[in-house]
Amino acid sequence: MSTTTTPAIELRSVGKTFRVAGGVLGKDRRVVAVDGVSFAVPPGGVLGVVGESGCGKSTLARLILGLLEPDSGDIAVEGQRIVDMDRKARARLIQPVFQDPFSSLNPLTRIRDIVAMPLQAQGTFSRAEIARRVDEMLSRVGLPGEMGNRLPAELSGGQRQRVAIARALVLRPRIVVCDEPTSALDVSVQAQILNLLAELRRDLGLTYLFISHNLAVVEHVASEVAVMYLGRIVEKKPTQALFHDPEHPYTKALLASVLTPEPGLGVPDVGLGDVMPDPANIPPGCRFHPRCPIAEPRCATETPPLRPRPGGGVECLLVP
């Protein structure tokens, strides 16, 4: 008898558009941030989302967290529609870890009180239970108890990110959205935080949506990878399959753009030209065709279908 598992995160044709004021003389513009995105993340999985700045990654994160409401489509976490959940219930189920731990922590609040805030907001925990959970979580993320009495400015960048992780996990959520959680840190500290996130996922049975522009980081942490371009998922596969057999021209260009430590090689030329993507001016047909090194005339007029693949698919007219 077959059994089905409810996805930890499921998106069905989700879209989000922003209206940007054009100023005194300019016209208002519609910026398409997310356009018809669908995917599912199984419990305990890690979906890495990659793409250039402005492709819609952070908007996608905020939609899943319930900080933004989609214009179209549905988002469900563990089978519950985000729009049907109240704020407290959503907080118990899904939590964020953002890019810059310094800007996300109140500089005038002690570390212990920062970590305690999600528990206090629920209004159902006693003082003793809050203190116990805070101490337990600080220890779990590798911070000694005495640091609870310090202010954020007294901690290093890596320690502040550990505080942000402790705050996210103190309610014991099952899903964590990590939006560039290591990009503001030194390289040596990045590895420590990534190892901590991997350890917490194993120990606590967490599901991660991991957003990053760093392909090496995503390859290290993710079980599946989704590649975004101008609001669309253009390729999604299990991590090893995507890194070893990329099919979409944009995915190939991203992988080719990774710098190597070998001296004398310089900056790689990935063949994308000088045309930058503009979410306020989506081209017809395949939205990647103005930059695609192998584009054909039909790419400018035909919308690419999804070519199914194990664990996802590829949107490209030129892929069989």
GICORUR-V538492 format. One record per pair of residues at least 6 apart in sequence whose ideal C-beta (glycine too) atoms are under 6 Angstrom apart, sorted by the first residue. I is the first residue (numbers start at 1). GAP is how many residues later the second one is. Records with the same first field share a line. If there is no record, write none. Layout:
I = GAP ; GAP
This chain:
6 = 73
7 = 33 ; 34 ; 35
8 = 33 ; 35 ; 167 ; 199
9 = 32 ; 68
10 = 30 ; 66
11 = 26 ; 27 ; 28 ; 64
12 = 26 ; 61 ; 62
13 = 23 ; 25 ; 60
14 = 20 ; 23 ; 56 ; 59 ; 61
15 = 19 ; 20 ; 21 ; 56 ; 57 ; 58
16 = 17 ; 18 ; 43 ; 54 ; 55
17 = 13 ; 15 ; 54
18 = 13
19 = 9 ; 11
20 = 9 ; 11
21 = 7
22 = 6
29 = 251
31 = 248 ; 249
32 = 199 ; 247 ; 250
33 = 23 ; 26 ; 198
34 = 22 ; 25 ; 26 ; 197
35 = 196 ; 197
37 = 196
41 = 6 ; 166
43 = 164
44 = 161 ; 163
45 = 162 ; 178
46 = 162 ; 164 ; 175 ; 176 ; 177
47 = 162 ; 177
48 = 162 ; 170 ; 174 ; 177
49 = 8 ; 162 ; 177
50 = 168 ; 177
51 = 6 ; 177 ; 178
55 = 173 ; 174
56 = 172 ; 175
57 = 154 ; 171
58 = 121
61 = 116 ; 118 ; 150
62 = 6
63 = 7
64 = 11 ; 113
65 = 31 ; 112
66 = 16 ; 24
74 = 7
75 = 7
77 = 16 ; 17 ; 98
88 = 34
92 = 79
93 = 80
94 = 79 ; 81
95 = 73 ; 78 ; 81
96 = 81
97 = 67 ; 68 ; 71 ; 81 ; 84
98 = 6 ; 81
99 = 80 ; 81 ; 84 ; 85
100 = 84
101 = 59 ; 60 ; 63
102 = 58
104 = 60
105 = 9 ; 47
107 = 45 ; 46
110 = 39
111 = 36 ; 37 ; 39 ; 52
112 = 22 ; 36
114 = 53
115 = 19 ; 51 ; 52 ; 55
116 = 14 ; 18
118 = 52 ; 53
119 = 6 ; 11 ; 51
133 = 37
135 = 10
137 = 29 ; 33
138 = 10 ; 28
141 = 21 ; 24 ; 25
143 = 19
152 = 8
157 = 28
158 = 27 ; 31
161 = 32
168 = 8
175 = 32
176 = 30 ; 32
177 = 32
178 = 30 ; 32
179 = 32
180 = 32
182 = 8 ; 11
194 = 27
210 = 11 ; 12
212 = 6
215 = 43
218 = 7
219 = 24
222 = 17
224 = 14 ; 87
225 = 14 ; 17
226 = 7 ; 10
227 = 7 ; 8 ; 24
229 = 21 ; 59
230 = 47 ; 49 ; 57
234 = 14 ; 16 ; 81
235 = 13 ; 16 ; 79
236 = 76
237 = 72 ; 74 ; 75
238 = 73
246 = 6 ; 9
247 = 67 ; 72
248 = 66 ; 68
249 = 43 ; 45
250 = 38
253 = 17 ; 19
256 = 12 ; 14
257 = 11 ; 13
271 = 22
272 = 19
273 = 18
275 = 15 ; 16
283 = 7
285 = 14 ; 15 ; 16 ; 17
286 = 13 ; 18
289 = 6 ; 10 ; 11
299 = 18
302 = 15
304 = 11 ; 12 ; 13
306 = 7 ; 9
307 = 6 ; 7 ; 12
